[in-house]
Amino acid sequence: MGVPEQLAERMSMAEQHEYLRSKFSRRTMMRGGAVTLGAVAGGAFVTGTSAQAAVPTQRTAPSSSTQNVDGAYVAPFGRHLAFGNDPRTEVTVSWQVPVAVKKPFIRVGAHPWDLSRKIEAEVRTLYTPAGVGASGDHTQYYLHARLTHLRPGRTYYYGVGHQGFDPAQAHLAGTLGTFTTAPDHKAPFTFTAFGDEGVGYHGLANNSLLLGQNPAFHLHAGDIAYADPSGAGKTADTGFDSRTWDQFLAQTESVAKQIPWMPSYGNHDMEAWYSPNGYGGEDARWTLPDNGPDPENLPGVYSFVYGNTAVISLDANDISFEIPANLGISGGTQTKWLEAQLKRFRASRDVDFVVIFFHHCAYCTSTAHASEGGVRQEWVPLFEKYSVDLVINGHNHQYERTDVIKAGAVTKKLPIGGTAYPETEGVVYVTAGAAGRSLYAFTAPDSYEGNEHEVESVASFVNTKDGKKNETVTWSRVRYLDYSFLRVDVAPAARGRYATLTVRGIAETGEQVDHFTVARRAK
């Protein structure tokens, strides 16, 4: 993005951000505009109350004739949903417009013919000047409307618009979307998950299959759009292109406009230009739950409860030895928060299962990244202490599933179709990083449903603070080297009986490549 490679190697994310900000002088900024996260009102920028990223002091709006475009000719795109802190009553609708618009809003109601509730939207404007990667002068307008006091288990209709473009008009009825809030009781549901998507045909194919699963929500385990192809948290990457996000959000809209799309952040999601922590761009694009330990510094760390299942999103950039651009950014507060969340959820009579997702793998045998020692050191002991039911990772572009693991060893072989009991046995880890980007490789042969090739051990490595350390592992149970995603079916049960998570690996072709069950006595 503009920092010489030899400097970037020695700089943290915050240091690289400062270098870029000083490189692009005030004169350059005045010619093209400024990075602004806030609200747009009639083309003038004002600070938004919910903007979280660091905002530069220069806030002049880009000088562009497009600010006078008739709103009737400006079509919203890239709609994506996210839960608030309480999925039963809170949903955020987000979208984009290609140019500045006046008076943006959302209409929402219980029926498509009744959209009388009209709510003003916030617009966060993200400017990328020429010279920061390959973007050229590019301004992006991200709009957000937080909906609260919704009714649990209810389907709502919504339309997004602005002055000159009103979705309540008959000829725009085709632009309406829907979403459904979480129920206020335990009931069966399905969710999906993957990581490492990017823009391309394989991501598009997986999205089409996702929609057919009818999930209640979707988890994205980091490395979302790949606007920064290097993924090293370095500003030396000349391939950075902010316009990739426009393509990505258009690609995912068919699913994300009706299924809450809940991301965690990976190494490719750190973009040094926008803010010292690398997440200023993400703050503009997403509105996620803000119940984490430090929403301003770690916006991708949060939790929510859907039915009988608690979901926790973590930021492994904070503890990654392999890619240390943000190593230690939380000062240990994320790990302390994680334990507090686990303790709270295990004490709750309403929560049976705890599912955790984040980017870097705790256990994987990929020849590219393999396992992250920081995760094993900081978080795995907590996963085991509180008997986490399922851990989902990305980072490695393939599908791999472990046996049941505790204290670094296999406590139980978990064949395809088997059942794990985390209360007494240990934790199962799934790498689901084959959403769309180019695939990696294994050192051992593929072994998946209908094509099993069991081996006694697999040669791999783990990234430690002292570099890569070779290891020979016995926990690699299922390996599938092609595009895929996870489907998880949650089935509650009466108190004292076994509630279940049925986990399936599904290939881009629709073929099932793995399935297993996690069972726990319901509270």
C-alpha positions, 0 to 999 in steps of 0.5 A, spaced: 500 500 500 505 504 500 510 502 505 517 499 503 517 492 504 524 492 508 520 497 513 513 494 513 517 487 515 519 491 522 513 495 523 506 494 527 499 495 524 499 502 527 506 504 525 504 502 518 498 507 518 502 513 521 507 512 515 501 512 510 498 518 513 504 522 513 506 520 506 500 522 503 500 530 505 495 535 506 495 537 499 494 530 497 488 529 501 485 536 499 485 534 492 482 528 493 478 528 500 479 525 506 477 518 510 471 519 513 467 515 518 460 519 519 453 521 517 452 524 510 447 529 510 445 533 503 452 531 501 456 534 508 460 530 512 458 530 520 461 525 525 456 519 526 454 517 533 456 510 532 462 510 528 468 507 531 474 507 527 479 512 528 477 519 524 483 523 521 482 530 523 481 533 515 474 532 514 473 535 507 468 532 502 471 529 496 469 535 490 465 531 485 459 533 481 456 526 482 453 529 489 448 533 485 446 526 481 438 525 481 437 520 487 432 517 482 437 514 478 442 511 484 440 504 486 442 501 492 446 495 492 450 490 497 445 489 502 447 485 508 444 484 515 447 483 522 444 481 528 445 486 534 447 484 541 440 481 542 438 477 535 431 476 538 430 484 537 436 487 534 438 487 526 442 492 522 441 493 515 447 495 511 448 497 504 452 501 499 450 507 494 455 509 488 455 516 490 453 521 495 445 521 496 440 525 500 436 523 506 438 516 506 433 511 510 430 504 511 422 502 511 420 496 515 414 493 516 410 486 517 408 486 510 410 488 504 404 493 503 405 496 509 412 499 510 410 505 514 415 505 519 421 509 516 428 510 519 433 515 518 440 511 516 447 513 517 452 513 512 459 512 513 464 514 507 470 511 506 475 515 501 482 511 498 486 516 495 490 514 489 497 511 491 494 507 496 495 500 493 491 500 486 485 503 488 486 510 485 481 515 488 475 511 490 470 514 495 465 508 498 458 510 501 456 505 506 449 506 509 447 503 516 440 502 519 439 499 526 433 496 528 431 495 535 425 493 539 423 488 534 419 482 536 422 475 537 421 470 531 418 475 526 419 476 519 420 483 517 420 486 510 424 492 509 426 497 503 432 501 503 432 508 499 434 515 499 431 522 496 428 520 489 428 513 491 423 510 495 422 502 496 414 504 498 413 506 491 410 500 486 415 500 481 420 499 486 417 493 490 422 488 487 427 491 491 424 489 498 428 484 502 426 480 508 429 478 515 427 473 521 429 475 528 431 469 533 425 466 537 425 467 544 425 460 546 429 453 544 427 451 537 431 447 532 435 451 527 440 451 522 446 455 521 452 455 516 459 457 516 466 458 512 472 462 511 476 465 506 471 467 500 474 473 496 471 474 489 470 469 484 466 464 481 467 459 487 465 464 492 458 465 488 457 458 487 458 456 495 453 462 496 448 459 492 448 453 496 448 457 502 441 460 501 438 453 499 440 451 506 435 456 509 440 458 515 438 462 521 445 466 520 451 465 517 458 465 520 464 468 516 471 466 519 475 471 516 479 473 510 472 476 507 473 480 501 481 480 500 482 487 498 489 486 501 491 480 497 498 479 501 494 478 508 501 480 512 498 486 515 503 490 511 502 496 507 507 494 502 502 490 498 501 494 492 495 490 490 491 493 495 484 495 492 478 498 496 474 496 490 474 489 491 469 490 497 464 493 492 464 486 488 464 482 494 458 485 497 454 485 490 456 478 490 454 476 497 447 480 496 443 474 494 444 471 501 446 477 506 440 481 504 436 476 508 441 472 512 445 475 518 452 475 515 456 475 521 464 475 520 470 475 524 476 478 522 482 475 519 489 477 516 487 479 510 482 484 513 487 488 516 488 494 512 493 499 514 491 506 511 484 507 514 486 506 522 492 504 526 489 498 528 487 496 521 480 495 522 477 502 520 475 500 513 471 494 516 468 499 521 465 503 515 462 496 512 459 492 518 455 494 524 456 488 528 454 487 536 458 491 540 458 487 546 466 485 546 471 487 550 474 493 546 469 495 540 473 500 538 480 496 538 477 489 536 470 490 533 470 483 530 470 480 537 463 479 540 458 474 542 450 473 541 445 467 543 440 464 538 436 459 541 440 454 545 446 456 542 451 461 544 456 464 539 463 467 540 467 471 535 474 472 536 480 476 533 486 471 532 490 477 529 491 479 537 495 472 538 498 470 532 505 468 532 505 467 524 502 474 522 504 479 528 502 485 525 496 486 531 500 481 536 498 483 543 493 489 540 488 487 546 493 487 552 490 480 554 483 483 555 480 479 549 482 472 553 480 475 559 473 477 556 473 470 553 473 466 559 468 471 562 463 469 556 465 462 557 463 462 564 457 466 563 454 461 558 456 455 561 452 458 567 446 460 563 440 455 563 438 457 556 444 455 553 446 448 551 451 449 546 457 454 545 460 455 538 466 459 537 469 461 530 475 465 528 480 465 523 487 462 525 487 455 526 488 451 532 489 444 529 490 444 521 495 440 517 495 444 511 502 445 508 501 453 508 499 455 515 498 449 519 496 451 526 497 457 530 501 456 536 498 463 539 491 460 539 493 453 542 497 457 548 492 463 549 485 460 548 485 452 547 486 451 555 479 455 556 476 451 550 477 445 554 476 448 561 469 450 559 468 444 554 466 448 548 462 444 543 465 446 536 471 451 534 470 453 527 476 456 523 478 459 516 485 461 514 487 454 511 484 453 504 481 446 505 476 442 509 479 439 515 476 436 521 480 433 527 478 427 532 476 429 539 482 433 542 484 435 549 491 437 552 494 436 545 492 429 544 486 425 541 481 423 547 477 419 542 477 417 534 471 421 531 469 417 525 465 420 519 458 419 522 460 419 529 458 422 536 462 427 540 461 428 548 465 435 549 462 435 557 467 428 558 471 427 552 474 434 549 473 439 543 472 438 535 476 443 531 473 444 523 477 448 518 472 451 513 477 455 509 475 453 502 469 458 501 472 461 494 480 463 494 485 458 491 486 452 494 492 449 499 495 442 500 495 437 505 501 432 506 497 426 507 492 424 502 484 426 502 480 422 506 472 424 506 465 421 506 465 416 500 473 416 499 476 414 506 484 413 506 485 413 514 493 414 516 496 413 523 499 420 523 500 426 519 507 431 518 505 438 519 508 444 523 505 449 528 507 457 528 510 459 535 514 465 537 520 462 535 518 460 528 515 454 525 516 447 529 515 441 526 510 436 529 507 429 527 500 429 529 494 423 529 488 428 530 487 429 523 481 425 521 477 428 515 481 432 509 478 434 503 481 439 498 476 442 494 471 448 495 466 447 501 462 450 507 459 447 513 452 446 515 450 445 522 443 443 524 441 444 532 436 440 535 434 442 542 432 437 547 428 436 554 432 437 560 436 431 561 436 429 554 441 430 549 441 436 545 445 435 538 449 439 533 449 435 527 455 438 523 456 437 515 461 438 510 458 440 504 462 441 497 461 446 492 457 440 488 452 439 493 456 433 495 456 431 503 464 430 505 463 429 512 458 429 518 458 428 525 454 429 531 456 433 538 451 431 543 450 435 550 445 434 556 440 439 555 439 444 561 
